[in-house]
Each structure stands twice: as C-alpha cells, then as structure tokens.
C-alpha cells in the first residue's frame, strides 16, 4: 500500500471495507486496550511492557467528566454575562477575576473548538481508521503485513504469515497478528507509512543503528504498535471531538495535513528512541521511556509557533 493510495482511501473513508458515518465508544475495537500483554514466550517477560500504569491517571480523570462539563458551562456563561453586563472596558470588568472559559483545572481539558468542514471530515476519517481492528483472516490485512516485510527487508524472501522470522522485525512471536490487539489496523498502517515516508529513519530504528544500545533492546514492531496506542490516547481521539490541549492542537495540525497523525507517529517513534538512548534504557524500562516520550511530545505540541508537524523541534530528527 503506497502513501498515495493510503491518502486516497482515507479520503473516501473506506479503510474498513465499508463507510462508517457514526462512531461510538463501543465501535472502537481497534484501540480498546493496552497492547503488550501476556505472551507465552520464554524469552520475553511480557509483563514488563504492560501499559496499565500509564492509563491509570487517564481513568481517574474520567471520574471528573461531568464536573468538567458543569464547570465549563458555568465559566462560559460567566464570561458571556460579563461581556454583556460589565463590558470589557469597564472598571469592574478590569478588576473582577473571571474564570478562563476554555480551561478546566481538574483535568486540563478545554472547551471543544469549532471545526471547519475540512477538519470534521479529516477527524471522521481518522476515527474510522482507529475503529478498524487488525484481522489476520482478511486478505487486505495480510497483504499489508507482507508489504511491511518487503519495506523492512527489501530483497529478502517473504516468510509465511506464521514464522519465527517475524521476530527479527520485533514481533514477540511467530504470529504478528497476536501483537496488534488494542493497536488495531492503524498501527500497521503507521509502520508502513513510516517505512515509505522516512525510509532512512525507519531502517535506522529497525536495525538499532544509533548510539550505544542496550543488551536487551525494545522490540521494534511491537513498540510501534504501542506508540499508535499512546498517540490516540494522548490526542483524545477515541470518541467525539478531542478536548485535551494536545488533542485540540492536533486538530489545528490536521487542518493543514490530512496525514498529521501518521507524521506525528513518525516523530513520536524517533523521539522515543532518542529518549531510550538518553536514559540508557533496557527492556524493563520501556514503560518509563514511553511515558517520558508522551510528556515531551505534549510539551512540543504546546509551543505557540507549532502550526504543522514539521514545526515540532523533534521533527528535525527525522530523515527521509
């Protein structure tokens, strides 16, 4: 699947083989759970890479959901009344402290912005992609997996869909389909897009060519699936319109680039590897590196002069 073909299919919104006009939480089978769960492999302690601790804070914040909505409504009406009754230039208006209508101190969410028709369309297409689970029985998904192998190892013979050779790409077992789980089909698309758009960086990370590496390295492909999962969570893309600061900034990027999620994924992967090297991390510290990567990415997205993915400081680490 070429990047051009991927863009064309996204435009028509039929990556799942059918159009989806409405989504709800139950339809998000593609990104429904942490990824690196239990695998029965003697050489990999699967519990080392669970992501439950990363999402504990997210779950706690959800308890404040209705409080957030009420607080936002009160703040919005207070601002509206103040503008009408007091006026922005009045003496009282200058000294009366008013709550910021767009921010909620409980969980860092802000009021959902107005979206242009283009943003609505691109967000809907992206959410459709997020809702597609990986299905190893579908020929389209099998073909995509084969394409990833050819991009990763050009010139090498394509193995069967169940082979120990897949471990060389960083899958945890001989059957890559068991590693997608909560990552969905989009995580495979992200890896393919990375390999096509930034082939040099993709190969460097795949073959761990930079820096002094740990004796026990992170598995490349499975790490990529995790990054897709983290990115969707961070940008609040599961249902409706994003309402986190990072998610709303992402909507601005999406207005400029329909492939903003895929490009941001590539930045995040390179950023994660840079964090890995800086921390001199090993396999057991993967969760910690993933957390710090998310924090750094959120900080870069918050920079005022970021209007596209290419404006992110970490984008300069990518090579074509």
C-alpha positions as CSV (number, residue, x, y, z in Angstrom):
1,X,0.0,0.0,0.0
2,X,1.7,3.3,-1.1
3,X,1.3,6.5,0.8
4,X,-0.6,7.9,-2.1
5,X,-3.0,5.0,-2.1
6,X,-3.4,5.3,1.7
7,X,-4.3,9.0,1.3
8,X,-6.9,8.2,-1.4
9,X,-8.5,5.5,0.7
10,X,-8.6,7.8,3.7
11,X,-10.3,10.5,1.6
12,X,-13.1,8.0,0.6
13,X,-13.3,6.7,4.2
14,X,-13.5,3.0,3.4
15,X,-10.4,1.5,5.0
16,X,-12.6,-0.9,6.8
17,X,-14.2,-2.0,3.5
18,X,-17.3,0.0,4.3
19,X,-18.2,3.5,5.1
20,X,-18.8,4.4,8.7
21,X,-20.8,7.6,9.3
22,X,-21.3,7.4,13.1
23,X,-19.0,6.1,15.7
24,X,-19.4,5.5,19.4
25,X,-17.2,4.1,22.2
26,X,-18.3,0.5,21.6
27,X,-17.1,0.7,18.0
28,X,-13.5,1.4,19.0
29,X,-12.4,-2.2,18.9
30,X,-9.2,-1.2,17.2
31,X,-7.8,0.8,20.1
32,X,-9.5,-0.6,23.2
33,X,-6.8,-1.9,25.5
34,X,-3.1,-1.7,26.4
35,X,-1.0,-3.7,23.9
36,X,1.9,-5.5,25.3
37,X,0.1,-8.1,27.3
38,X,0.8,-11.7,28.1
39,X,2.5,-13.9,25.6
40,X,3.7,-17.4,26.2
41,X,7.3,-16.9,25.2
42,X,10.1,-18.0,27.4
43,X,12.5,-15.3,26.1
44,X,10.3,-12.3,26.8
45,X,8.7,-11.3,30.2
46,X,5.5,-9.8,28.8
47,X,4.5,-8.1,32.0
48,X,7.5,-5.8,31.6
49,X,5.7,-4.0,28.8
50,X,2.1,-3.6,30.1
51,X,0.8,-0.1,29.8
52,X,-1.8,-0.2,32.7
53,X,0.1,2.2,34.9
54,X,0.2,4.8,32.0
55,X,-3.6,4.8,31.8
56,X,-4.4,4.8,35.5
57,X,-4.2,8.5,35.6
58,X,-6.5,8.7,32.5
59,X,-9.1,6.6,34.1
60,X,-9.0,8.7,37.3
61,X,-9.5,11.8,35.3
62,X,-12.6,10.4,33.6
63,X,-14.4,10.5,37.0
64,X,-14.3,14.2,36.8
65,X,-16.0,14.2,33.4
66,X,-19.4,15.6,34.5
67,X,-17.8,18.0,36.9
68,X,-15.7,19.3,33.9
69,X,-18.8,19.8,31.8
70,X,-20.6,21.8,34.5
71,X,-17.6,23.9,35.3
72,X,-17.1,24.7,31.6
73,X,-20.7,25.7,31.3
74,X,-20.6,27.9,34.3
75,X,-17.4,29.5,33.1
76,X,-18.7,30.1,29.6
77,X,-21.9,31.8,30.9
78,X,-20.0,33.9,33.4
79,X,-17.8,35.2,30.6
80,X,-20.8,35.8,28.4
81,X,-22.7,37.7,31.1
82,X,-19.6,39.7,32.0
83,X,-19.1,40.8,28.4
84,X,-22.7,42.0,28.2
85,X,-23.3,43.4,31.7
86,X,-19.9,44.7,32.6
87,X,-18.2,45.3,29.3
88,X,-14.5,44.5,28.8
89,X,-13.6,48.1,29.3
90,X,-15.5,48.9,32.5
91,X,-13.7,49.5,35.8
92,X,-15.4,46.4,37.4
93,X,-14.6,44.3,34.4
94,X,-11.0,45.1,34.6
95,X,-10.7,44.1,38.3
96,X,-13.2,41.3,38.6
97,X,-11.4,38.0,38.1
98,X,-13.3,35.8,35.7
99,X,-12.6,32.1,35.2
100,X,-11.0,31.2,31.9
101,X,-13.9,29.8,29.9
102,X,-11.7,27.4,27.9
103,X,-9.7,25.6,30.7
104,X,-10.7,23.3,33.4
105,X,-8.2,22.9,36.3
106,X,-9.4,19.5,37.2
107,X,-8.1,17.6,34.3
108,X,-6.5,20.0,31.8
109,X,-9.4,19.8,29.3
110,X,-10.6,22.8,27.4
111,X,-13.7,23.7,25.6
112,X,-14.1,21.9,22.3
113,X,-13.4,24.2,19.4
114,X,-15.5,24.9,16.3
115,X,-14.3,22.7,13.5
116,X,-14.3,23.6,9.8
117,X,-15.9,21.1,7.4
118,X,-12.5,20.0,6.3
119,X,-11.4,19.3,9.9
120,X,-14.7,17.5,10.6
121,X,-14.1,15.3,7.5
122,X,-10.5,14.5,8.4
123,X,-11.2,13.8,12.0
124,X,-14.1,11.5,11.0
125,X,-11.8,9.6,8.6
126,X,-9.1,9.3,11.2
127,X,-11.6,8.0,13.8
128,X,-12.8,5.5,11.2
129,X,-9.3,4.2,10.9
130,X,-8.9,4.0,14.6
131,X,-12.0,1.8,14.8
132,X,-10.7,-0.9,12.5
133,X,-9.2,-3.9,14.4
134,X,-6.5,-6.0,12.9
135,X,-7.9,-9.1,11.4
136,X,-5.4,-11.7,10.3
137,X,-8.0,-13.5,8.3
138,X,-8.6,-10.6,5.9
139,X,-6.6,-10.6,2.7
140,X,-6.2,-6.8,2.9
141,X,-4.6,-7.0,6.3
142,X,-2.4,-10.0,5.3
143,X,-1.2,-8.0,2.2
144,X,-0.4,-5.0,4.4
145,X,1.7,-7.2,6.7
146,X,3.6,-8.6,3.7
147,X,4.1,-5.1,2.4
148,X,5.7,-4.1,5.7
149,X,8.1,-7.0,5.5
150,X,9.2,-6.0,2.0
151,X,9.7,-2.5,3.1
152,X,11.7,-3.6,6.2
153,X,13.8,-6.2,4.5
154,X,14.0,-5.4,0.8
155,X,15.4,-8.3,-1.2
156,X,14.7,-10.9,1.4
157,X,12.3,-13.7,0.8
158,X,8.9,-13.2,2.3
159,X,8.2,-15.6,5.1
160,X,4.8,-17.3,5.7
161,X,2.4,-15.4,7.9
162,X,3.5,-17.6,10.8
163,X,7.2,-17.8,11.0
164,X,9.9,-17.2,13.6
165,X,11.5,-14.8,11.1
166,X,8.9,-12.2,12.1
167,X,10.7,-11.9,15.4
168,X,13.6,-10.2,13.5
169,X,11.2,-7.2,12.9
170,X,10.4,-7.0,16.6
171,X,7.2,-9.0,16.9
172,X,7.0,-11.1,20.1
173,X,6.2,-14.4,18.5
174,X,5.9,-16.2,15.2
175,X,2.4,-14.8,14.5
176,X,2.5,-11.0,14.3
177,X,-1.3,-10.8,14.3
178,X,-1.3,-11.6,18.0
179,X,0.6,-8.5,18.8
180,X,-1.8,-5.9,17.4
181,X,-4.7,-6.4,19.9
182,X,-5.6,-2.9,21.1
183,X,-3.4,-1.3,18.4
184,X,-5.7,-2.1,15.6
185,X,-5.0,-2.0,11.8
186,X,-3.9,1.7,12.0
187,X,-0.8,0.7,13.9
188,X,0.2,-1.4,10.9
189,X,-0.6,1.4,8.6
190,X,1.5,3.7,10.7
191,X,4.5,1.4,10.4
192,X,4.0,1.2,6.6
193,X,3.7,5.0,6.3
194,X,6.9,5.4,8.4
195,X,8.8,3.0,6.1
196,X,7.6,4.7,3.0
197,X,7.9,8.3,4.0
198,X,11.0,8.3,6.2
199,X,12.8,5.1,5.0
200,X,16.3,6.1,6.3
201,X,15.0,6.7,9.8
202,X,12.8,3.6,9.7
203,X,15.8,1.5,8.8
204,X,18.0,3.1,11.5
205,X,15.4,2.4,14.2
206,X,14.6,-1.1,12.9
207,X,18.2,-2.1,13.0
208,X,19.1,-0.1,16.1
209,X,22.0,1.7,14.3
210,X,22.2,4.8,16.5
211,X,24.0,5.2,19.8
212,X,25.1,2.6,22.3
213,X,22.3,0.1,22.5
214,X,21.2,-2.0,25.5
215,X,21.9,-5.7,25.5
216,X,18.2,-6.2,25.9
217,X,16.5,-3.9,23.3
218,X,12.9,-3.0,22.9
219,X,11.1,-5.0,20.1
220,X,10.8,-2.6,17.2
221,X,7.4,-3.6,15.7
222,X,5.6,-4.0,19.0
223,X,7.0,-0.7,20.2
224,X,5.4,0.8,17.1
225,X,2.0,-0.6,17.9
226,X,2.3,0.9,21.4
227,X,3.2,4.3,20.0
228,X,0.0,4.2,17.9
229,X,-2.0,3.4,21.0
230,X,-0.3,6.1,23.2
231,X,-0.8,8.7,20.5
232,X,-4.5,8.1,20.1
233,X,-4.9,8.2,23.9
234,X,-2.9,11.4,24.2
235,X,-4.8,13.2,21.5
236,X,-8.2,12.1,22.9
237,X,-9.3,10.6,19.6
238,X,-11.5,7.8,20.8
239,X,-14.9,9.4,20.6
240,X,-16.3,12.7,19.6
241,X,-14.1,15.8,19.3
242,X,-10.8,16.0,21.2
243,X,-11.0,18.2,24.3
244,X,-7.5,18.0,25.7
245,X,-4.9,20.7,25.0
246,X,-2.8,18.2,22.9
247,X,-5.9,17.0,21.1
248,X,-7.1,20.5,20.2
249,X,-3.7,21.5,19.0
250,X,-3.7,18.3,16.9
251,X,-6.9,19.4,15.2
252,X,-5.1,22.5,14.0
253,X,-2.3,20.3,12.6
254,X,-5.0,18.1,10.9
255,X,-6.4,21.2,9.1
256,X,-3.0,21.6,7.5
257,X,-2.2,18.0,6.8
258,X,-4.6,15.1,6.5
259,X,-1.8,12.7,7.3
260,X,-0.9,14.6,10.5
261,X,-1.5,11.5,12.7
262,X,0.9,9.4,10.7
263,X,3.5,12.1,10.5
264,X,3.2,12.7,14.3
265,X,3.6,9.0,14.8
266,X,6.9,9.0,13.0
267,X,8.1,11.9,15.1
268,X,7.0,10.1,18.3
269,X,8.8,6.9,17.3
270,X,12.1,8.8,16.7
271,X,11.6,10.7,19.9
272,X,11.0,7.5,21.8
273,X,14.3,6.0,20.5
274,X,16.1,9.2,21.4
275,X,14.7,9.0,24.9
276,X,15.7,5.4,25.1
277,X,19.3,6.2,24.3
278,X,19.5,9.2,26.6
279,X,18.2,7.2,29.5
280,X,20.5,4.2,28.6
281,X,17.3,2.2,29.0
282,X,16.8,-1.5,28.7
283,X,13.7,-3.7,28.1
284,X,12.4,-3.5,31.6
285,X,12.3,0.3,31.4
286,X,10.2,0.6,28.2
287,X,7.1,1.9,30.1
288,X,9.1,4.7,31.7
289,X,10.6,5.7,28.3
290,X,7.1,5.7,26.7
291,X,5.8,7.9,29.5
292,X,8.6,10.5,29.1
293,X,8.1,10.4,25.3
294,X,4.4,11.3,25.7
295,X,5.3,14.1,28.1
296,X,7.9,15.6,25.7
297,X,5.5,15.3,22.8
298,X,2.8,17.1,24.7
299,X,5.3,19.9,25.5
300,X,6.3,20.3,21.9
301,X,2.6,20.4,20.8
302,X,2.0,23.2,23.3
303,X,4.6,25.5,21.7
304,X,2.9,28.6,20.2
305,X,4.7,28.6,16.9
306,X,3.7,25.0,16.0
307,X,1.4,25.1,13.1
308,X,2.3,21.8,11.5
309,X,4.1,18.6,12.4
310,X,7.2,19.9,10.7
311,X,7.3,22.8,13.2
312,X,7.9,20.4,16.1
313,X,11.5,20.6,17.2
314,X,11.7,16.8,17.2
315,X,10.8,16.7,13.5
316,X,14.3,17.7,12.7
317,X,15.5,14.2,14.0
318,X,13.6,12.5,11.1
319,X,15.4,11.7,7.9
320,X,13.8,10.8,4.6
